[in-house]
Amino acid sequence: MTWFNRQSRLVQILLLLIPVVNWITEIVVRWSTWLKKGGILRLIICIIVTIPSGIIVGWLDMIWCLLFKKLCFQ
């Protein structure tokens, strides 16, 4: 999670823009956040992101990242 937040906004957007890369980024960031902080809501989001429709969640996170410079529910 912290490596993603330390990136510039341009790098964050590029990581979330490319379809397969955003899915892998979402999986790594979400599961590492859940391992560090725990929580049922984070676990549910991790499971949603892990399934192939997580690419769509990645694009929604890209928009959220453009507006607030962090991922949703982080």
C-alpha positions as CSV (number, residue, x, y, z in Angstrom):
1,M,0.0,0.0,0.0
2,T,2.7,2.5,0.9
3,W,4.7,2.0,-2.3
4,F,1.6,2.9,-4.3
5,N,0.9,6.1,-2.2
6,R,4.5,7.2,-2.6
7,Q,4.3,7.2,-6.4
8,S,3.5,10.4,-8.3
9,R,-0.1,10.8,-9.4
10,L,0.9,10.2,-13.0
11,V,2.4,6.8,-12.2
12,Q,-0.6,5.9,-10.0
13,I,-3.0,6.8,-12.9
14,L,-0.9,4.9,-15.4
15,L,-0.8,1.8,-13.2
16,L,-4.6,1.9,-12.9
17,L,-5.3,2.8,-16.6
18,I,-3.8,-0.3,-18.2
19,P,-6.3,-3.2,-17.9
20,V,-4.1,-6.1,-16.7
21,V,-1.7,-3.9,-14.8
22,N,-4.5,-2.3,-12.9
23,W,-5.8,-5.6,-11.9
24,I,-2.5,-6.8,-10.6
25,T,-1.9,-3.5,-8.9
26,E,-5.3,-3.6,-7.2
27,I,-4.7,-7.2,-6.0
28,V,-1.3,-6.4,-4.5
29,V,-2.3,-3.1,-2.9
30,R,-5.7,-4.4,-1.5
31,W,-4.3,-7.6,-0.1
32,S,-1.3,-6.0,1.5
33,T,-3.6,-3.3,3.1
34,W,-5.9,-6.0,4.4
35,L,-2.9,-8.0,5.8
36,K,-1.6,-4.9,7.6
37,K,-4.9,-3.3,8.8
38,G,-7.5,-6.1,8.6
39,G,-11.2,-5.4,8.6
40,I,-14.3,-7.1,7.1
41,L,-14.9,-4.3,4.5
42,R,-11.3,-4.5,3.3
43,L,-11.6,-8.3,3.0
44,I,-14.8,-8.0,0.9
45,I,-13.1,-5.5,-1.4
46,C,-10.1,-7.8,-1.7
47,I,-12.4,-10.6,-2.8
48,I,-14.2,-8.4,-5.3
49,V,-11.0,-7.2,-6.8
50,T,-9.5,-10.7,-7.0
51,I,-12.2,-11.9,-9.4
52,P,-11.8,-10.9,-13.1
53,S,-14.3,-8.1,-12.8
54,G,-11.7,-6.4,-10.6
55,I,-10.5,-4.6,-13.7
56,I,-13.6,-2.5,-13.6
57,V,-13.0,-1.7,-10.0
58,G,-9.5,-0.7,-11.0
59,W,-10.9,1.9,-13.4
60,L,-13.2,3.2,-10.8
61,D,-10.3,3.5,-8.5
62,M,-8.4,5.4,-11.2
63,I,-11.2,8.0,-11.2
64,W,-11.1,8.1,-7.4
65,C,-7.3,8.4,-7.5
66,L,-7.6,11.4,-9.9
67,L,-10.0,13.2,-7.5
68,F,-8.6,12.3,-4.1
69,K,-5.0,10.9,-4.7
70,K,-5.7,7.6,-2.9
71,L,-7.7,4.4,-3.6
72,C,-11.3,3.9,-2.4
73,F,-11.7,2.4,1.0
74,Q,-8.1,2.5,1.8
